[in-house]
Amino acid sequence: MDLWFGLITGVLFGVLLQRCEVIRYDRQLGALRLRDMTIVKFMLSTVVVGMIGVHLLLDLGLVKLSVKAAVLGGVIPGGLIFGLGWGLAGYCPGTAAGALGEGRLDALWAILGMLVGAGLYAEAYPALKAGLLTWGDYGKIALPQVLGLNHWPIIAVITLGALLLFRWFEKKGL
C-alpha cells in the first residue's frame, strides 16, 4: 500500500510541476540566475504547506517524525554536487522525471547522470561513512529543539516570511 501511495502522490506531484511550468528549461535557468522566481515560489509554497500539514498530523498523533541526523560532512558536499548537476543538466530529480513524462527526451541524460551519481555514491559509501560523513555530526536535531520553542511559533514566522518574500517577488516582477 505504501508503494502505491508513493506512486500516486509522485504522479500528482509531477502533474503539478508540469501545470506550474517549473519543468521548463527557461524557468530552471531563470531560477539559477535569480531572474525568475517561479520555481522558488513553487518550492517554498510546497515546503510551507508540507510543514503545516506534517506538524498538524503530528499534533493529532497520526504520524511520527523520523528526523535524520544533521551531518555537515554529508550535507555541504551533497548540496554542492546537487547544485552543480542541476546547473549543468537544467533539471533537478523531480523536474527531470516530470520533463520525461512530458516527452522531453533530453531529460534522460539528467536521469542517467543521477543514476550514475547514485551508483558512485553507493560504491564510495563505505569509505565516506568512516571519514567525511562523520564530520560535523550534530545528531537528530530540529529548529524547535535548538531554539527551545514549540514548533507552531516557528512555523508562523517561516510562513509569514514566505508570504512577505512572495509579495516582494511580485513587486519586483519576479
N, C-alpha and C positions, 0 to 999 in steps of 0.2 A: 504494500500500500504506500509506503514512504517513497519508493522509487516512482510510482505513478503520480503521486502528488508533486514530486520534484519535476517530473517531465511536464506535467500540465502547467505548473507555475512558471517553468522555464519558457515554454512556448508562449504563454501570455505575456511574459516579460519581453520576449522577442517581438511580439506584435506591438507592444508599447514603444519599444525602441524604434521600430520602423515607422509607426504613426507619428512619433515626435521628431522624425528625421534626424535622429542622433547617430544613425549609422552611415550617413552621407560623409564622404571624404572631406568636402569643404567645411562641414561642421567640425569634424575632427581637427582639421588643420587650423580652423578659426579658434578653437578652444586652446590648442597648444600655443597659438600666437597671441592669446588673450584679446582677440578681436570679436569673437562670437561666443557668448556665454550660454548658448542653448544647452550644451551638454552639462555645463556646471550647474545650471538651474535644474535640469532633469535629475542629475545625480544627487544634488543637495536636497531636492524635494523627496526623492526616494529615501535618503538617509533619515530625514526628519519624520516622515510618515512611518517608516520602519521602526525608528527609535520609540515613537509614541506607542505604536501597536505592540511591540515586543514588551515594553515595560507595563503596559496595561494588562496584557496577558499574564505577565509575571506576577503582578499585584493580585490578579484574580486566582492565582495558583494553577493556571492552566499550562504553563510552560516552566522549564527550568533552564537557566542560562549556564552555558559551559564556556566560561571565559578562558581564552588562551593566554599563555604567558607572554608578557611584553619583553621580547628579546631583541635588543637593538642590533646585534650581530646578524640577525636574520632580516629584520625589517628594513634597515637602511640600504644594504646592497640589493635586496629584493625589490625595493621601491625604485631604485635607480635603474635596474635591469628592466623592470616593467615599463618605466617611462621611456627608456631608450627604445624598447621594442614597439611601444605604441607610436612613438615619433617616426620610427623607420617604416613600420607597416601601415600606419594610418588607422589601425584598429586596435581596440582592447579585446579581451576574450569575448565579452558579451556582444560587442558590435560586430566582431568578425563572424560569429555564429548567425547573427541577425542578417548581415550582408549576404552570407552564403544562402540563407533561407530566402532572401530576396532575389537570388540568382546571379549575384556578382561573383564570378569565379576567382577574381584577384584575392578574395578573402581566404581562398585555400592556402595561399602562400603564408599568410599570417597564422592560420591554424596549424599548418605544418611546422612553422617556426616555434609555436607554443608547445607542440608535442615534442619536438627535438629538445627544447629548453627543459621541459618537464623530465624527459629521459636523462638528460645530462645531470640535472639536479638529483634525480634518484640514484644515479651512479656515484655522484660525489657526496651524497648524504652521510655515509659512514665517516668520512674524513671531516666533513663540516660539523657533524654532531659533536665531535671531540674538540673542535677548535673554534671556528667562527661563531657557531650557534650557542656558545657558552658566554660570549661577550655581551655585557650589558643586560643580563637577565634580571628583570625586576619582579619576576613571578606573575601570578594571576592577579593583576590589579585593574581597577576601573576608575574613571574620573570621580564618581561619588565617594569611593573609598579614599582616594588621595585627598580630596577636599573635606572629607568628613561630613558630607551632606547627604540628604535623601536625593534620589535621582530626579524627582519632579522639578525642583527649582533649577537644576542644571538643564533639564530638557526645555524648560520655559525660556531660559536665557539663550540656548542654542537656537530654538525656534524663532525667537524674536530677532536674533542676529541674522538668521537666514532671510527672514522677511524684509529686514532693512537692507540686506545685500541685494535682494531681488528688486527692491524699489530703486536702489542706486543704479543697478544694471539697466533698468527700464529708462531712467532719466538720461543715462548716457547712450541709450540706443544699442545696448549690447544684448 
